[in-house]
Amino acid sequence: MTTTTATAKKTLPAWLILSDSSATILLAKPAEFNGVKVDRVTLREPTIRDLRTAEKVHPNDKEAQEFHLFASLAECSPDDFEGLTLRNYNRIQGGYFRLVREDEDAA
């Protein structure tokens, strides 16, 4: 483990479990996904296809693109994100951005 990676792991918030291919976000308050109350959401690592699909489905709406992308990565409906508290949504955004950034950016 490099110093940069060790430093990055130390600075992760307690609500985030990060691996090479996914981010598991512990929610501040349980939420409903796919009709089930959960206390965590896992996002898989996105592909270019995921990004392009979200842009194609919602060409002029960045917020809808993000909902579509996150729903694809979490394997749920974009509507599931509509019911989230802002605190939970901020955690999901934070988990996503930490998942996709390079190690050098994490320090």
N, C-alpha and C positions, 0 to 999 in steps of 0.2 A: 504494500500500500504506500502510495506516495504521500508526501506531506500535504499536498493540495487536496488529495482525496480524503485524507484523515481530517483535515480542517473542515472540509465541506460536510462530512458526516457529523462532526461535532456541532455544526451550525444549523442542522435540520431542526425544524420545529418538532415538538413532541407528538403532534397530531399527524405526522407524515412518516410513512415507511416507504423507502425508495429502493428499487432494485434496478438492474440494467434494463429490464423490459417492462416495468410497471411502477405505478405510484399508488399506494393505498393511503387514502385520506380518512382519518378518524373524524367523524362529524361531531360538531359541538352539541348537536341535538339530533336524535333520530329523525330520519326522513323516509318518505316512501319512494321506492324505485321498483318498477315492474309490479306494482301492487303489494309489495312487501316492505314492512318497516325495517330499516337497516341502520346500523350505527357507523358504517364505513362504506366507502366506495373505492373500487379499484379501477384505475385507468390503465389500459395497455399502451405500449409505445405506439405513436401514430406512424402511418405510412404516408408517402406522398399522395397515394390514391385517396386516403382519408381526407387530406387537406383539399385536394382538387374536387372531390365530390361535394364537400361542404360549400365550396365556392360556387360550384355549378348549380347546386340546389337553391342557394340564396345569394345570387350574384351582387346584389346591392345592399345587403344587410349584414354587417360584421357581427352583430350580436347573435342573429339567427345562425350564422356560420359557426360561431363558437358553440352554441347550444347543440347544433347538429354534430359537430366534431366530437364534443365531449360525450354526447349520447352514444355515438358510434364506439368510442373508446371504452365506455362503461357498459355497453350492451344494454341500453335502455332507451326509452322514448325521450325525445327532446322536451316533451311536456313535463317530464319528471323534474327538470331543472327549474321550471316555473314556480314550483311550490317550495323551493329551498329558501331558507333564511339567507340573508346577505352574508352573514358570517360563514355559513357552510359553503356558499358559492365562492367566496373569497378563498377558502381553503382549497377547494377543487381547482380554481385557477392557479393558486400557488403551487399545488402539487404538479399540475400539468407543466408549468413553466420550469420547474426544477427537473422534471423528467426529460424534457427535450433539450435543455442547455448542455453545453460541453463542460467537462470537468474543470477546464481552466477558468470558466466563468463562475464556478461555484465558490471560489475562495473569497 
